[in-house]
Amino acid sequence: MSERERDTSHLISQTIGKRLSQRNAAHRPGIGSPRFRRLVKAWKQRGPRCTLIVFIDTATGRLSGQ
């Protein structure tokens, strides 16, 4: 897991814990609010390990950054 993915996972957990708003959290890793909302939704449905699944590039089917 890259540093960016770890940071995003941490922001998602803070958002779910109501310590940070989704809008503010989305600006920190440099991803848009709609993408961040999808990540939060996936996290709630599948748990913290979903970030590995969610970071798969839909165009290539490979993990992002590889």
For each residue, the residues with C-beta under 8 A, 3 or more apart:
1: 5 6 9 51 52
2: 5 6 65
3: 6 7
4: 7 8 29
5: 1 2 8 9 51 52 55
6: 1 2 3 9 10
7: 3 4 10 11 28 29
8: 4 5 11 12 29 31 39 51
9: 1 5 6 12 13 48 51
10: 6 7 13 14
11: 7 8 14 15 20 25 28 29 36
12: 8 9 15 16 25 36 39 40 43 51
13: 9 10 16 17 43 48
14: 10 11 17 19 20 25
15: 11 12 18 19 20 21 22 25 36 40
16: 12 13 40 43 44
17: 13 14
18: 15
19: 14 15
20: 11 14 15 24 25
21: 15 24 25
22: 15 25 26 33 36 37 40
23: 26 27 33
24: 20 21 27 28
25: 11 12 14 15 20 21 22 28 29 36
26: 22 23 29 31 32 33 35 36 37
27: 23 24 30
28: 7 11 24 25
29: 4 7 8 11 25 26 36
30: 27
31: 8 26 35 36 39
32: 26 35 36
33: 22 23 26 36 37
34: 37 38
35: 26 31 32 38 39
36: 11 12 15 22 25 26 29 31 32 33 39 40
37: 22 26 33 34 40 41
38: 34 35 41 42 54
39: 8 12 31 35 36 42 43 50 51 54
40: 12 15 16 22 36 37 43 44
41: 37 38 44 45
42: 38 39 45 46 50 51 53 54
43: 12 13 16 39 40 46 47 48 50 51
44: 16 40 41
45: 41 42 50
46: 42 43 49 50 53
47: 43 50
48: 9 13 43 51
49: 46 52 53
50: 39 42 43 45 46 47 53 54
51: 1 5 8 9 12 39 42 43 48 54 55
52: 1 5 49 55 56 63
53: 42 46 49 50 56
54: 38 39 42 50 51
55: 5 51 52 63 64 65
56: 52 53 61 62 63 64
57: 60 61 62 63 64
58: 61
59:
60: 57
61: 56 57 58
62: 56 57 66
63: 52 55 56 57 66
64: 55 56 57
65: 2 55
66: 62 63
